[in-house]
Amino acid sequence: MSDATTTDLYEVTMAMSYLREGMTGPATFSLFVRDLPPERGFLVAAGLESALDYLSGLRVGPEDVDAFASALHRPRRDLEPLLDLEFTGEVRAVPEGRIVLAGEPLLEVTAPLPQAQLAETFVLNQLSHQTAVASKAARCVLAAAGHPVVDFSLRRTHGTQAGFQAARLGAMAGFAGTSNVAAATALGIPAVGTMAHSFVEAFATEEDAFRAFARSHPGPVTFLVDTYDTEKGVRVAACVLRDLDRGPGSAVRLDSGDLGALAVRARAILDTAGLADVRIVASGGLDEYGVDELVRSGAPIDTYAVGTRAGVSADAPYLDSAYKMVEYDGRPVMKLSSAKVTAPGPKQAFRRPGCADLIALADERPPDDGTPLLETVMRNGRRTGRRPTLAECRERFTADLDRLPSAARRIRAPAAPHATVSERLSALTARTRRRIEEQTSAESAGLSVRERTACGPLGSP
């Protein structure tokens, strides 16, 4: 089976019905986040490259048809219209690393309706998860206020692929390294790590453990000092470090307790021992909130290692994202459900100073002070250009972050900028709503007549 089967069942049933009904006209679907989580002042667009990899390889093969038939308990021949379906459409999207706001399209797919429908689940999954994690990583970088941040999340992310993505997204947002060897190797980013408490426990004394570790790892070393008693551990580490021909870059790592107070005492011990160059690394349940508190307190911590909470975006583990049809065969469409109204038509978002963005129709000219966020990244089912490097994604992020209003950058109670809607998009929305309401009203009236005809006069048996 291929990734075509990594989809919700109703995508299959809808695509099959479209094909049987001959509904293969071009459809545009828009992917966006309705509302930001309460503690988010912005989002960082991510997941596009994974989505493009999927779309460029999307093709329903014989084994996929078998899987669909089995899942639906239908004869294989009923699902054969899906055989050889592949993605031949166009994708316009916000490049990875750019900052986006609620309501702005992150991606728009235009393709024959069955193709665009079948792609929904995978594409929505990739952009939703990765945008959430990238946004969390960006806030960790902001909280660190210039101190290096490293990724320690692999052991508790929701699967190893999610761990790889967390390492990549952290690097995109400015992390200095990752503990994930596979990600470091594949992405060309620094691999970082120290030792576990089990290493210290395996030896008779902390000093034995530290000296053994140093013998195996000549050069800069980092000793985990909180296995038994943190202050004593720092003193033992200082004694061992003084004896080493280590060069610059060695450190002690604090992983539990009152990290701020322990860092102050550790710094004093190291400085008294003549080890002012030895750094302090802090870890243990940290994310942007803990890092922010430590930085604001003036704790003498040099590097922050964020793990579980960052890798799973613990305080906001999902986004209120949607992938909705906005046009079919040249006809604007929209959803009128309560609290889930969507705007019709293919769109463009224009970045304006201070993130006072404008959401407009795709064919509108940009305002004098605005630049388009969405770019054409796929045409005829193939990428329009090369895959951007991680460094290029990071440059986009850094440039956007520098222009983000300070209120949106706050770690606690951020104030998110709000995009406005163009006059043409507002007018199209009003016309489309009116047309749909008139159609549903007429349909309801016709249904009422049919019901009376079928049931006979009121009170008849």
C-alpha positions in Angstrom: 0.0 0.0 0.0 1.0 3.6 -0.5 0.5 6.8 1.4 -2.8 7.2 -0.5 -4.4 5.0 2.1 -3.2 7.3 4.9 -6.6 9.1 4.8 -9.9 9.2 6.5 -12.5 6.8 5.1 -14.9 9.5 4.1 -12.3 11.0 1.7 -12.4 7.7 -0.2 -16.2 7.5 -0.3 -16.5 11.1 -1.5 -13.8 10.7 -4.1 -15.5 7.5 -5.4 -18.9 9.2 -5.6 -17.4 12.2 -7.4 -15.9 9.9 -10.0 -19.1 8.0 -10.5 -21.1 11.2 -10.9 -18.6 12.7 -13.4 -17.7 15.5 -11.0 -14.1 16.0 -12.0 -14.1 19.8 -12.5 -11.5 21.9 -10.8 -12.0 22.5 -7.1 -10.1 24.8 -4.8 -9.6 23.9 -1.1 -8.2 26.4 1.4 -6.3 25.3 4.5 -6.3 27.8 7.4 -6.4 28.1 11.2 -9.7 29.6 12.4 -8.5 30.9 15.8 -5.1 30.9 17.5 -4.8 29.1 20.8 -5.1 31.4 23.8 -1.4 31.7 24.5 -0.3 32.3 20.9 0.3 35.7 19.3 1.3 34.2 16.0 2.0 30.9 14.1 5.0 29.8 12.1 4.0 28.1 8.8 5.4 24.6 8.6 4.7 21.2 7.1 4.5 22.3 3.5 7.5 20.3 2.3 6.1 17.1 3.7 2.8 17.9 2.1 4.4 18.5 -1.3 6.3 15.3 -1.0 3.0 13.5 -0.5 1.2 15.2 -3.3 4.0 14.7 -5.8 4.0 11.0 -5.1 0.2 10.5 -4.7 -1.0 7.7 -6.9 -3.7 5.1 -6.1 -2.3 1.6 -7.0 -3.9 -1.8 -7.0 -3.0 -2.6 -3.4 -4.6 0.7 -2.4 -7.8 -0.2 -4.1 -7.8 -3.5 -2.3 -7.4 -1.7 1.0 -10.2 0.7 0.2 -12.5 -2.1 -0.8 -11.7 -4.1 2.4 -12.3 -1.0 4.6 -15.7 -0.4 3.0 -16.6 -4.1 2.8 -17.4 -3.6 -0.9 -16.4 -5.6 -4.0 -13.1 -4.5 -5.5 -14.9 -3.5 -8.7 -16.8 -0.8 -6.8 -13.5 1.0 -5.9 -11.7 0.5 -9.3 -12.7 4.0 -10.5 -10.0 5.2 -8.1 -7.3 3.1 -9.6 -4.4 5.3 -11.0 -5.8 8.5 -9.5 -2.8 10.8 -9.0 -2.4 14.5 -8.1 -2.2 16.7 -11.2 -3.1 20.0 -9.6 -1.7 23.3 -8.4 -0.7 24.3 -4.9 -0.2 27.9 -3.7 1.2 28.1 -0.2 3.0 30.2 2.5 6.6 29.1 2.5 7.9 27.4 5.6 9.2 29.7 8.3 6.9 32.6 7.6 4.7 34.0 10.3 1.0 33.7 9.7 -2.2 34.8 11.5 -5.6 33.4 12.2 -7.8 33.1 9.1 -5.0 33.4 6.6 -4.7 30.6 4.1 -1.5 28.6 4.7 -2.1 26.6 1.6 -4.6 26.3 -1.3 -5.0 23.3 -3.5 -6.7 23.5 -6.9 -7.1 20.2 -8.7 -9.8 17.9 -10.1 -12.3 17.5 -7.3 -11.6 13.8 -6.4 -7.9 14.5 -6.2 -8.2 17.6 -4.0 -10.6 15.7 -1.8 -8.5 12.6 -1.3 -5.5 14.8 -0.4 -7.3 16.5 2.5 -6.4 14.3 5.5 -2.6 13.9 4.9 -2.1 17.6 4.0 -4.1 18.8 6.9 -2.3 16.5 9.3 1.2 17.6 8.2 0.5 21.4 8.2 -1.5 21.3 11.5 1.0 19.3 13.5 4.2 20.9 12.2 2.8 24.5 12.4 1.9 23.9 16.1 5.3 22.5 17.0 7.2 25.2 15.0 5.2 27.9 16.8 6.0 26.4 20.2 9.7 26.3 19.2 9.7 29.9 18.1 8.3 30.9 21.5 11.1 29.0 23.3 13.6 30.9 21.2 11.9 34.2 22.2 11.9 33.3 25.8 15.6 32.4 25.8 16.4 36.0 24.9 19.6 35.1 22.9 20.7 32.1 25.0 21.1 28.9 23.0 18.2 26.5 23.0 18.6 22.8 22.1 16.0 20.0 21.4 15.8 17.1 23.8 12.3 16.0 22.8 12.8 12.7 20.9 12.1 10.3 23.7 8.6 11.5 24.4 7.3 12.9 21.1 4.3 11.1 19.6 6.4 8.8 17.5 9.8 8.9 16.0 8.7 10.8 12.8 7.2 13.5 15.1 10.6 13.6 16.9 12.4 14.1 13.6 10.0 16.9 12.7 10.4 18.5 16.1 14.2 18.6 15.6 13.9 20.1 12.1 11.3 22.7 13.2 13.3 23.7 16.2 16.3 24.3 14.0 14.1 26.3 11.6 13.1 28.5 14.6 16.6 29.0 15.8 17.5 26.1 18.0 21.3 25.5 18.3 21.1 21.7 18.1 19.3 18.4 18.8 19.8 15.2 20.7 18.3 13.3 17.8 21.2 11.7 15.9 19.2 10.8 12.9 17.8 14.3 12.5 21.2 15.9 13.1 22.8 13.7 10.5 20.1 14.2 7.9 19.6 17.9 8.4 23.2 18.9 9.0 22.6 20.4 12.4 24.7 20.0 15.6 24.1 16.8 17.6 24.1 17.6 21.4 23.9 15.5 24.5 25.4 14.7 27.9 24.8 11.6 30.0 21.9 10.0 31.9 21.5 9.5 35.6 21.9 5.8 34.9 25.5 6.4 33.8 26.3 8.0 37.2 24.5 5.3 39.1 26.4 2.6 37.3 29.7 3.7 39.0 30.6 3.5 42.6 31.0 7.3 42.9 30.1 10.4 40.9 33.8 11.1 40.5 34.4 7.6 39.0 31.6 8.3 36.6 32.8 11.7 35.5 36.4 10.6 35.0 35.3 7.5 33.0 33.1 9.7 30.8 36.0 12.1 30.3 38.3 9.3 29.3 35.9 8.1 26.6 35.2 11.7 25.4 38.3 13.8 25.2 37.8 17.5 24.8 34.8 19.4 26.0 32.5 17.4 28.3 29.2 18.0 30.0 28.6 16.4 33.4 25.1 15.7 34.8 25.4 16.8 38.4 22.0 16.3 40.1 21.9 12.5 40.5 22.3 12.6 44.2 23.0 16.1 45.6 23.4 18.8 43.1 25.8 21.1 45.0 28.0 18.2 45.8 27.8 17.0 42.2 29.0 20.5 41.0 31.9 20.4 43.4 32.9 16.9 42.2 32.5 18.0 38.5 34.7 21.1 39.2 37.4 18.9 40.7 37.4 16.6 37.7 37.3 19.4 35.2 40.3 21.1 36.7 42.3 18.0 36.0 41.3 17.7 32.4 43.0 19.0 29.3 39.6 19.8 27.9 39.7 23.1 26.0 36.8 25.5 26.0 33.1 24.4 25.9 32.7 22.1 28.9 29.6 22.3 31.1 27.6 21.0 34.0 23.9 20.2 33.5 21.1 20.8 36.0 18.0 18.7 35.4 15.8 19.0 38.5 15.0 21.1 41.5 14.9 24.9 41.7 17.0 25.5 38.5 17.4 29.2 39.2 18.7 28.9 42.7 20.8 25.9 41.8 22.3 27.7 38.9 23.4 30.6 41.1 25.1 28.2 43.5 26.7 26.2 40.7 28.0 29.4 39.1 29.6 30.4 42.4 31.2 27.0 42.9 32.6 26.9 39.4 33.9 30.5 39.5 35.6 29.9 42.9 37.3 26.8 41.4 38.7 29.0 38.6 36.3 27.6 36.0 34.5 30.7 34.8 34.5 29.3 31.3 32.5 26.2 32.3 28.9 26.7 31.1 25.7 25.7 32.9 23.0 23.8 30.9 19.5 23.6 32.3 16.9 20.9 31.4 14.0 19.1 33.0 10.4 20.0 32.0 11.3 23.3 30.4 9.4 25.1 27.7 9.0 28.8 27.0 7.2 29.5 30.3 10.0 28.0 32.4 12.7 29.5 30.3 11.1 32.9 30.4 11.0 32.8 34.2 14.6 31.8 34.5 15.8 34.4 32.1 13.8 37.1 33.8 15.1 36.1 37.2 18.7 36.5 35.9 19.6 32.9 36.5 23.2 32.3 35.3 22.2 29.6 32.8 24.0 29.5 29.5 22.0 27.0 27.5 18.4 25.8 27.8 17.4 22.2 26.8 13.7 21.9 26.0 12.2 18.5 25.7 8.7 16.9 26.1 6.7 20.1 26.5 8.2 21.7 23.4 8.2 18.6 21.2 4.5 17.9 21.7 3.5 21.6 22.1 2.0 20.6 25.4 0.0 23.8 26.2 -1.5 23.9 22.7 -1.1 20.4 21.2 -3.5 21.1 18.3 -4.7 23.9 16.0 -8.3 24.7 15.1 -7.3 24.1 11.4 -9.6 23.4 8.5 -9.3 22.4 4.8 -12.5 23.7 3.1 -13.7 23.9 -0.4 -14.0 27.5 -1.6 -14.7 27.1 -5.3 -16.0 24.2 -7.5 -15.9 24.4 -11.3 -15.9 28.2 -11.2 -18.7 28.5 -8.7 -17.8 30.1 -5.3 -18.9 28.0 -2.4 -18.9 28.5 1.4 -20.0 26.9 4.6 -22.7 28.6 6.7 -22.6 26.3 9.8 -22.8 28.2 13.1 -19.3 29.3 14.3 -17.7 27.6 11.3 -18.6 30.0 8.4 -16.0 30.0 5.6 -15.2 32.6 3.0 -15.6 31.7 -0.7 -13.2 31.9 -3.5 -9.4 31.3 -3.9 -7.5 33.8 -1.8 -4.2 35.6 -1.2 -2.9 37.1 2.0 -0.9 40.3 1.9 1.7 41.1 4.6 1.6 44.7 5.6 3.7 46.6 8.1 3.1 45.6 11.7 1.4 42.4 10.5 -1.8 44.4 9.7 -2.4 41.8 7.0 -5.1 41.8 4.3 -6.9 38.7 3.2 -8.1 39.2 -0.4 -9.2 37.2 -3.5 -6.4 35.5 -5.3 -6.6 37.8 -8.4 -6.6 41.1 -6.4 -3.7 43.4 -6.8 -1.6 43.9 -3.7 -2.0 47.1 -1.6 0.9 49.5 -2.0 2.3 48.5 1.3 1.6 44.8 1.0 3.5 41.7 -0.3 1.8 38.4 -1.1 2.3 35.5 1.3 1.2 32.6 -0.9 3.5 31.5 -3.7 2.8 28.9 -6.4 4.8 25.9 -5.3 3.3 23.1 -7.4 1.8 23.1 -10.9 0.6 20.0 -12.9 1.4 17.9 -9.8 5.0 18.8 -9.8 7.1 21.2 -7.7 7.7 24.5 -9.4 11.2 25.0 -7.9 13.8 23.3 -5.7 13.2 22.4 -2.1 14.3 25.3 0.1 17.2 24.7 2.5 16.7 24.7 6.3 18.8 27.8 6.4 16.5 29.6 4.0 13.5 28.7 6.1 15.2 30.0 9.2 16.1 33.3 7.4 12.4 33.8 6.5 11.4 33.1 10.1 14.0 35.5 11.5 13.0 38.3 9.2 9.3 37.9 10.0 9.9 37.7 13.7 11.9 40.9 13.7 8.9 42.7 12.2 6.3 41.2 14.5 4.8 43.6 17.0 6.2 43.2 20.5 2.7 42.5 22.0 2.5 39.4 19.8 5.9 38.2 20.9 5.0 38.1 24.6 5.2 34.7 26.3 2.3 35.3 28.5 -1.0 37.0 27.4 0.2 37.8 23.9 -1.9 40.1 21.7 -2.2 38.6 18.2 -2.5 40.9 15.2 -5.7 40.4 13.2 -5.9 40.3 9.5 -8.7 42.3 7.8 -10.7 41.3 4.7 -10.7 43.1 1.4 -13.9 44.8 0.0 -14.0 42.4 -2.9 -13.8 39.3 -0.7 -16.5 40.8 1.6 -18.7 41.5 -1.4 -18.2 37.9 -2.8 -19.0 36.5 0.6 -22.2 38.4 0.9 -23.3 37.4 -2.7 -22.5 33.8 -2.1 -24.3 33.7 1.2 -27.4 35.3 -0.3 -27.4 32.8 -3.2 -27.1 29.8 -0.9 -29.8 31.1 1.5 -32.1 31.6 -1.4 -31.4 28.1 -2.8 -31.9 26.5 0.6 -35.1 28.5 1.2 -36.5 27.4 -2.2 -35.4 23.8 -1.5 -37.2 23.9 1.9 -40.3 25.2 0.3 -40.3 22.5 -2.3 -39.7 19.8 0.3 -42.6 21.1 2.4 -44.9 20.8 -0.6 -43.7 17.3 -1.3 -44.2 16.3 2.3 -47.8 17.6 2.3 -48.5 15.8 -0.9 -47.0 12.5 0.3 -48.7 12.6 3.8 -52.1 13.9 2.7 -54.2 16.5 4.6 -53.3 17.2 8.2 -54.8 14.5 10.4 -55.2 11.9 7.7 -54.1 8.4 8.6 
